[in-house]
């Protein structure tokens, strides 16, 4: 082999070696990410707290939104509904929507009893359903209080956040800016679930993250439930003395009577007469005895 041939062969050998090394590296890389050995960590899904509500709770929400918003705009309706939900999840107020709305001196007088003219607010039901689904008025933030817009108060802890539906909404904060009430839960950390009947308490034992919002309706007390058991029960036999056919008459018992056997000798004897034992014995009527004349006299003819 000449020197020129060796010079041409060396680059060829080097190229083959580089290709072989590249193939080995590629095979090793591919095998390292094989589906058989790859592991994927699942992202844990955070649990949401569940608040139960009843149809009555929805009606209470609807009433508060109707009377407090002045029926002026959807923003006003949603702002009042947001305040109610902030109170429900803050744990500083009653644990039901109706309990919050009916709380004394918190909402409009007669909010639970006055008649509503829903035709004046066609978007009312849609706004209530939106609150239940999780929609909020974002301008309300953590506010749990409001009053008629335009009023002024000298309190330093009233931190105003927005005005909607003729009301001014505010939070209560101290000088450091901290809330003076327990903060409400973020809307993405809980859901509302409708219950049309009393929930089974045993179904909530294992779900510690559940927090029932509505108190079940109490029912009238009744007798304790009885557990059926296969226990032999003795058969009560009828008392033969207590059985009497319908319409049967009591047995007759002979009744002793005293009767006059002979009027001449004035002798008496007993006679048994069949009759009712319960009826008293008949008193015999004695026959008068003939007069006895003195000796030597003759009876009148």
Secondary structure, 3 states (H helix, E strand, C coil): CCHHHHHHHHHHHHHHHHHHHHHHHHHHHHHHCCCCCCCCCCCCCCCCEEEEECHHHHHHHHHHHHHHCCCCCHHHHHHHHHHHHHHHHHCCCCCCHHHHHCCCCCCCCCCCCCCCCHHHCCCHHHHHHHHHHCCCCCCCCCCCEEEECCCCCCCCCEEEEEEECCEEEEEEECCCCCECCCCCCCHHHEEEEECCCCCCHHHHCCCCCCCCCCCCCCCCCCCCCCCCCCCCCCCCCCCHHHCCCCCCCCCCEEEEEEEEEECCCCEEEEEEEEECCCCCCCCCCCCCCCCCCCCCCCCCC
